């Protein structure tokens, strides 16, 4: 499929931006944006780039394994590092600035790795559409002077997916997936146990054949979000019984299906304007 002139120009701008960075580490999670950025950086820089994925309890094993597999398929150089956000009290506290502390930990570890391995730049996969959302991690990126090639090229989420499809990258339509900690309601401490309950619950939904969903952790309550186009499968007595069985085995006392369906960042709707302002 031929690219429009505008999108071809943005692709060229991305390539030029990446070449200007020199030896570069790419913060890689395996999602569409970071995976496309890692692929594009490898095309532009070859051996002068390295994708870096942070392994911690907040990254689902399913996501880690798929990210490693994609890098292997595309021959993208990959390094797995360990981050310790769960050792930070400000992260465990899980207020509106949690994402800032997560990214601050990630970029601090990546900076140390870069200094020890002669890399000049660090890049991450923020795009133009992310500018209109509440994302404290962007403040951490700004503090660490992390490069934003997709954003600087003016690429939007849909355009990144279109480019990935054009280059036949299988991640072009991969469902969005934030870290497991984003599933835990603000104010409830992030613990390994809570993260594991969410991960096992989402693994179970995936095995049931659902594609786009979230498990939201509200203490004794599990709130399940299912994409609208899959909701009819969820709204049956048989599936309700299966949801109850799965999540009660994971320790939840109450199991709910959110009738508004899946929506990215739904926990943010619980924050007051003052909390958002303080975290920004």
C-alpha positions in Angstrom: 0.0 0.0 0.0 1.5 3.3 -1.1 2.0 5.9 1.7 0.5 9.4 1.4 3.0 12.2 0.7 2.5 13.5 4.2 3.1 10.1 5.9 6.1 9.4 3.7 7.5 12.8 4.7 7.0 11.9 8.4 8.7 8.6 7.9 11.7 10.4 6.3 11.8 12.9 9.2 11.8 10.0 11.7 14.7 8.4 9.9 16.7 11.7 9.9 15.9 12.2 13.6 17.2 8.8 14.5 20.4 9.2 12.5 21.1 12.4 14.3 21.1 10.7 17.7 24.2 8.6 17.2 24.6 5.4 19.3 21.1 5.1 20.8 19.3 3.0 23.4 15.6 2.6 22.7 13.2 2.1 25.7 11.3 -0.9 24.5 8.2 -2.5 25.9 6.9 -4.5 22.9 3.9 -2.3 22.3 3.2 -0.9 18.9 4.9 2.4 19.4 8.1 1.2 21.1 8.3 -1.8 18.8 8.0 0.3 15.6 10.5 2.8 17.1 13.0 0.0 17.8 12.5 -1.4 14.3 13.0 2.0 12.7 16.1 2.7 14.8 17.6 -0.6 13.7 16.9 0.3 10.1 18.5 3.7 10.5 21.4 2.9 12.9 22.1 -0.8 12.6 24.6 -1.9 15.3 24.6 1.6 16.7 21.2 1.0 18.4 20.1 -1.3 21.2 16.5 -2.0 22.3 16.3 -2.2 26.1 13.4 -3.8 27.9 12.9 -3.5 31.7 12.0 -6.7 33.5 10.0 -6.2 36.7 6.9 -7.5 38.4 4.9 -4.7 36.6 5.6 -6.2 33.2 3.3 -9.2 32.4 5.2 -12.3 31.3 3.0 -12.5 28.2 4.2 -9.1 27.2 7.8 -9.8 27.9 7.8 -13.0 25.9 6.1 -11.4 22.9 8.5 -8.4 23.0 11.5 -10.7 23.0 10.0 -12.7 20.1 9.4 -9.7 18.0 12.9 -8.4 18.5 14.2 -11.9 17.5 12.0 -12.0 14.4 13.3 -8.6 13.2 16.9 -9.2 14.4 16.7 -6.1 16.6 19.6 -6.1 19.2 18.0 -6.5 22.6 19.1 -6.1 26.2 17.0 -7.1 29.2 17.7 -5.0 32.3 16.2 -5.1 35.8 14.4 -2.2 37.3 13.5 -1.8 41.0 10.5 0.5 41.0 8.9 -1.7 43.7 11.7 -0.7 46.1 10.6 2.9 45.8 8.1 4.0 48.5 6.8 6.8 46.3 6.0 4.2 43.6 4.4 1.8 46.0 2.2 4.6 47.4 0.4 4.7 44.0 -0.8 8.2 43.9 -1.3 10.2 40.6 2.5 10.5 40.1 3.2 6.8 40.1 4.0 6.7 36.4 6.6 9.5 36.9 8.5 7.4 39.5 8.3 4.3 37.2 9.9 6.2 34.3 12.4 7.9 36.5 13.6 4.5 37.6 13.7 3.2 34.1 15.6 6.2 32.6 18.0 6.2 35.6 18.9 2.6 35.0 19.2 3.2 31.2 21.4 6.2 31.7 23.8 4.1 33.8 23.8 1.4 31.2 24.4 4.0 28.4 27.3 5.6 30.3 29.0 2.2 30.8 28.5 1.1 27.1 29.3 4.2 25.1 25.7 5.1 24.0 25.1 8.7 23.3 21.3 9.0 23.4 18.2 7.4 24.9 14.9 7.4 23.0 11.3 6.4 23.9 8.1 5.9 22.0 5.9 8.8 22.9 3.8 10.0 19.9 1.8 13.1 19.0 -1.5 11.7 20.3 0.0 11.2 23.8 0.3 14.9 24.3 -3.4 15.2 25.0 -3.5 12.6 27.8 -2.5 12.5 31.4 1.0 10.9 31.3 3.3 11.9 34.2 6.0 9.6 32.7 6.6 12.3 30.1 7.7 14.7 32.8 10.3 12.1 33.8 11.4 11.8 30.2 11.8 15.6 30.0 13.9 15.7 33.2 16.2 12.9 31.8 16.4 14.6 28.4 15.1 11.5 26.6 14.7 11.8 22.9 11.2 11.5 21.4 11.7 10.7 17.7 8.1 9.7 16.9 6.8 12.8 18.5 9.4 15.0 16.8 8.4 13.5 13.4 4.8 14.4 14.1 3.6 10.8 14.0 0.2 10.0 15.5 -0.8 6.6 16.8 -2.9 5.7 13.8 0.0 6.7 11.5 2.4 4.5 13.4 0.1 1.6 13.0 -0.2 2.4 9.3 3.5 2.5 8.8 4.0 -0.8 10.8 1.4 -2.4 8.6 3.0 -1.1 5.4 6.3 -2.6 6.5 4.5 -5.9 7.4 5.3 -5.8 11.1 2.9 -8.0 13.0 2.6 -5.5 15.9 0.7 -3.0 13.7 -2.6 -4.0 15.2 -1.4 -5.1 18.6 -3.9 -4.1 21.4 -2.6 -1.3 23.6 -1.4 -2.5 27.0 0.0 -0.3 29.8 2.0 -1.8 32.7 0.2 -4.0 35.3 0.4 -1.2 38.0 -2.0 0.9 35.9 -4.7 -1.6 36.7 -4.5 -0.9 40.5 -6.7 1.9 41.8 -4.9 5.0 42.9 -4.2 5.1 46.6 -4.0 1.3 46.9 -0.4 0.2 47.4 1.3 -1.6 44.5 2.4 -5.0 45.7 3.7 -8.1 44.0 0.5 -9.9 45.1 -1.8 -7.4 43.5 0.2 -7.4 40.3 0.1 -11.2 40.1 -3.6 -11.3 40.6 -4.2 -8.8 37.7 -1.7 -10.7 35.5 -3.3 -14.1 36.1 -6.8 -12.7 35.6 -5.8 -11.1 32.3 -4.1 -14.3 31.2 -7.3 -16.2 31.9 -9.4 -13.7 29.8 -6.9 -14.1 27.0 -7.3 -17.9 27.1 -11.1 -17.4 26.9 -10.5 -15.7 23.5 -10.9 -12.0 24.5 -8.5 -9.7 22.7 -8.9 -6.2 24.2 -9.6 -5.9 27.9 -8.4 -4.8 31.3 -8.7 -6.2 34.9 -9.0 -3.3 37.3 -8.0 -4.0 40.9 -10.2 -2.3 43.5 -9.2 -4.4 46.6 -11.9 -7.0 47.1 -13.5 -6.1 43.8 -12.2 -7.1 40.3 -13.7 -4.8 37.6 -13.4 -6.3 34.2 -13.4 -4.1 31.1 -14.1 -5.7 27.7 -14.0 -4.0 24.3 -17.4 -3.1 23.0 -17.1 -5.3 19.9 -16.5 -8.3 22.3 -19.0 -7.4 24.9 -21.8 -9.7 23.6 -19.6 -12.7 24.4 -19.1 -11.5 28.0 -22.8 -10.8 28.6 -24.0 -14.3 29.0 -24.9 -16.3 32.2 -22.2 -18.9 31.3 -19.5 -16.3 30.9 -20.5 -14.5 34.1 -20.2 -17.8 36.0 -16.7 -18.3 34.5 -15.6 -14.8 35.4 -16.8 -15.3 39.0 -15.0 -18.7 39.2 -11.7 -17.3 37.8 -11.5 -14.2 39.9 -12.7 -15.6 43.2 -9.9 -18.2 42.9 -7.5 -15.3 42.6 -8.7 -13.9 45.9 -11.3 -11.3 44.9 -14.6 -11.4 46.8 -16.7 -9.6 44.2 -16.4 -9.7 40.4 -18.0 -7.0 38.2 -18.2 -6.4 34.5 -18.0 -2.7 33.6 -20.8 -1.9 31.2 -19.0 1.0 29.7 -16.5 -1.4 28.3 -12.8 -1.1 27.7 -11.3 2.3 27.8 -7.6 3.1 28.1 -6.7 5.1 31.3 -10.1 4.7 33.0 -8.5 4.9 36.4 -7.5 8.5 35.6 -11.2 9.5 35.6 -11.1 9.0 39.4 -8.5 11.7 39.9 -9.5 15.2 40.8 -8.1 18.1 38.8 -5.9 19.1 41.8 -4.3 15.6 41.9 -3.6 15.7 38.1 -2.1 19.2 38.5 0.2 18.1 41.3 1.4 15.1 39.3 1.9 17.0 36.0 
